[in-house]
């Protein structure tokens, strides 16, 4: 699930890259049922050690983290984790972070960084996953964060239905993606999903309390919903 500017995972395939397979977690790779735009690879980028100052300004990661609320004793899924831009930030506050991505190189990078930054990052679990499978156990996570990644997920309706199963009842879903129109970062409009389309898809999948924020971030919209 990101380039220095985009964050992206390429579409998401995921597995526990450094741990044995957990029962109920699918580490196999399945064919995609529909085409999704191709995302850039971010495996050579550093998580929080060499962040791009420009992105930090428009991404406003501290604001995003505050959206997640109190992370004490919470398990968070970072969908399309890439090289860990948000994963490592969340790990400082949460009980556990599951970094999900389709790119084994990105997840290997996260594992290497864990050994560098120290034991505080031991609560990060990396999983290589198929593009259209969240790869979560039933009721496993309290919060799901998807940043600059949703447009690259094939079979979106099926994915959202599967994602709900991996979330606890009342769990929080936060999706952040690029606004349509002329902006200096992100993909072309053809590779974007509008906030209106996404909000409708979430409602159809059974998510509730869906809210859209088009103002807080300069180039991205924020959609929150409850399971």
Buried (B, 14 or more C-beta within 10 A) or exposed (E): BBBBBBBBBBBBBBBBBBEEEBEEBBBEBEEBEEEBBEBBBBBEBBBBEEBBEEBEEBBBBEEBBEBBEEBEEBBBBBBBBBBBBBBBBBBBBBEBBBBBBBBBEBBBBBBEBBEEBEEEBEBBBBBBBBBBBBBBBEEBBBBBBBBBBBBBBBBBEBBBBBBBEBBBEEBBBBBBBBBBEEBEBBBEEEBBBBBEEBBEBBEEBEBEEBEBBEEEBEBBBBBBBBB
